[in-house]
Amino acid sequence: MANNAVKTSELPVATSLSANDRVVVLTDPAGTPITKAASLSTLFGNAAANVEIEYYTPTTSSASAQEGVITYDSSYLYVAVANNSWKRISLSSF
């Protein structure tokens, strides 16, 4: 590793990204690392439209969760608005 190289395990975790952010892709198909940059829209396109939301009921409004998680049950849609902080929206027929 070069003197200024950083292990991927030492990189900070991104907590929020936008469509114009760039990510680094590391590949090592032949034993020689190759670094590529790609935008999130290049990587995922319209994949967000196909996100599956888990059927799960948080036990309390402070149940363990990472901010941004969305779940549902037969009565509510639940959103973790911060780490370990849930809000819920009542569901009804129309």
C-alpha positions as CSV (number, residue, x, y, z in Angstrom):
1,M,0.0,0.0,0.0
2,A,1.3,3.5,-0.8
3,N,2.2,5.8,2.1
4,N,-0.9,7.9,1.6
5,A,-3.3,5.0,1.0
6,V,-6.2,4.4,3.4
7,K,-7.7,1.1,4.2
8,T,-11.3,0.9,3.1
9,S,-12.2,-0.2,6.7
10,E,-10.8,3.2,7.9
11,L,-13.1,5.3,5.6
12,P,-15.9,7.1,7.3
13,V,-19.4,5.8,6.7
14,A,-21.7,8.1,4.7
15,T,-24.9,8.7,6.6
16,S,-26.7,10.6,3.8
17,L,-26.1,10.7,0.1
18,S,-27.6,12.6,-2.9
19,A,-28.0,11.5,-6.5
20,N,-25.0,13.6,-7.5
21,D,-22.6,12.2,-4.9
22,R,-19.8,10.0,-6.2
23,V,-18.8,6.7,-4.8
24,V,-15.5,4.8,-5.3
25,V,-15.6,1.2,-6.5
26,L,-12.6,-0.9,-5.9
27,T,-12.1,-4.0,-8.1
28,D,-9.3,-6.5,-8.0
29,P,-10.0,-9.0,-10.9
30,A,-6.3,-9.8,-11.7
31,G,-4.5,-9.0,-8.5
32,T,-4.0,-5.3,-9.4
33,P,-6.5,-3.0,-7.6
34,I,-8.4,-0.7,-9.9
35,T,-10.3,2.4,-8.6
36,K,-13.4,3.7,-10.4
37,A,-15.7,6.6,-9.6
38,A,-19.5,6.3,-10.2
39,S,-22.5,8.4,-9.3
40,L,-25.4,6.9,-7.3
41,S,-27.7,7.4,-10.2
42,T,-25.3,5.4,-12.4
43,L,-25.2,2.6,-9.8
44,F,-28.9,2.5,-8.9
45,G,-30.8,4.3,-11.6
46,N,-34.5,4.1,-10.7
47,A,-33.9,1.2,-8.3
48,A,-35.3,3.2,-5.4
49,A,-38.8,2.6,-6.9
50,N,-38.3,-1.1,-6.3
51,V,-37.3,-0.9,-2.6
52,E,-39.1,-3.5,-0.5
53,I,-40.4,-2.3,2.9
54,E,-40.3,-4.9,5.6
55,Y,-43.5,-6.0,7.5
56,Y,-42.4,-5.3,11.0
57,T,-44.0,-3.6,14.1
58,P,-41.6,-1.7,16.3
59,T,-42.3,-2.5,20.0
60,T,-42.0,1.1,21.2
61,S,-41.4,4.5,19.7
62,S,-37.8,4.2,21.0
63,A,-37.1,0.7,19.7
64,S,-33.7,0.0,18.1
65,A,-33.5,1.3,14.6
66,Q,-31.2,3.2,12.2
67,E,-32.5,6.6,11.0
68,G,-34.3,6.2,7.6
69,V,-35.7,2.7,8.1
70,I,-39.3,2.3,7.0
71,T,-41.6,-0.6,8.0
72,Y,-45.3,-1.3,8.1
73,D,-47.9,-3.6,9.6
74,S,-51.7,-3.9,9.0
75,S,-52.5,-0.6,10.8
76,Y,-49.4,1.7,10.5
77,L,-46.5,2.8,8.4
78,Y,-43.5,3.4,10.7
79,V,-40.5,5.6,10.0
80,A,-37.3,5.8,12.0
81,V,-36.8,9.6,12.0
82,A,-33.6,9.4,14.0
83,N,-31.6,6.5,15.5
84,N,-34.0,4.7,17.9
85,S,-36.8,7.2,17.3
86,W,-39.9,6.0,15.4
87,K,-43.0,7.9,14.2
88,R,-46.0,6.2,12.7
89,I,-48.8,7.0,10.3
90,S,-52.2,5.4,10.5
91,L,-53.3,3.4,7.4
92,S,-56.9,3.4,6.2
93,S,-58.9,2.1,3.3
94,F,-60.0,4.5,0.6
